[in-house]
């Protein structure tokens, strides 16, 4: 029997619904999920597509018997990634590559990164406190790149790092736009930025092959040996930096949430009070800090969806997903409108407390960087991003005050991640 198509529409001839999707993929997904439920069909970027949301959908999406990743990204997105990295590998190829990449995210690696991370964040706050009013979002982008590149490729602050930050800003701006590769377009600028980025990363791979250190790249190369070519390692490094760079949106969200929830801020200040080095052991003794970070992750829009391709067809919520169609698992809707949380739009860190533990209502209820085990397609940097957010918050609350003047906090969805239109104007002062 021929499967019944999910609710939705293919849109206009040839174009489908590409224009609406490219203009604002977050709104595109939210509006259609509200209209059709947790599954709908469309046609975007030249492909028949099914969008799915919710914890049950996450479980189906990460099942390698149902969904494959090879060639699942729209071609223009894959071009920005530069080729086949972890998000596009399946089976043994993915398993082998992931085991290598995970070496840069284990406990020993994180313990080595933390002092450098804390030092970079403290330098940034000292700079900000002397700057007067600033566009904090731009500074958070600079901080994200500085910390990630220091931890993973041993790159020091300077012109090369500043150029890399600007290029990653241009590159991520190419995700939420029409893939028109003509001079002057955002996509063209993104592709040019990708080429410059990969040239830098290839040079770093060659350098670390010859002179290893304790950074993340050296750990990856040690685990890979000669089994992985330099180009594959450079592409994985590119993927790591893209995935890590967008943590700036979560850092900005932390600032906004603490500003609008003084009770949360006061409680956190009491828990993180102290001084000195921030260690893993110390972070493990700050449970409310983790609750706040998890709630920020649950609510902060980062990317609209993760891509896959249905192998042989399957069902979600009793609705048929046709074989060969592109699958988009929607992240934020899976935590909010189609999740399992009480009053899901409300910022409430105590939902992650041991007493309530709302995230345990379903094994995939909380999946801000993908669902499933660390050996699967879940982002290897899940814990790294959390620690980055925690260290940032501790340094902020221990030593600084901030003020956000009257401005627009409305999100601009023409960028990925979406960001406040006025750039998060702020004044930071030391206590």
Beta strands, then each sheet from edge to edge (+ up, - down):
strand 1: 39-44
strand 2: 47-53
strand 3: 67-68
strand 4: 134-135
strand 5: 305-310
strand 6: 314-316
strand 7: 319-321
strand 8: 326-330
strand 9: 400-403
strand 10: 411-412
strand 11: 419-420
strand 12: 425-430
sheet 1: 1+ 2- 8- 5+ 3-
sheet 2: 4+ 12- 9+
sheet 3: 6+ 7-
sheet 4: 10+ 11-
end
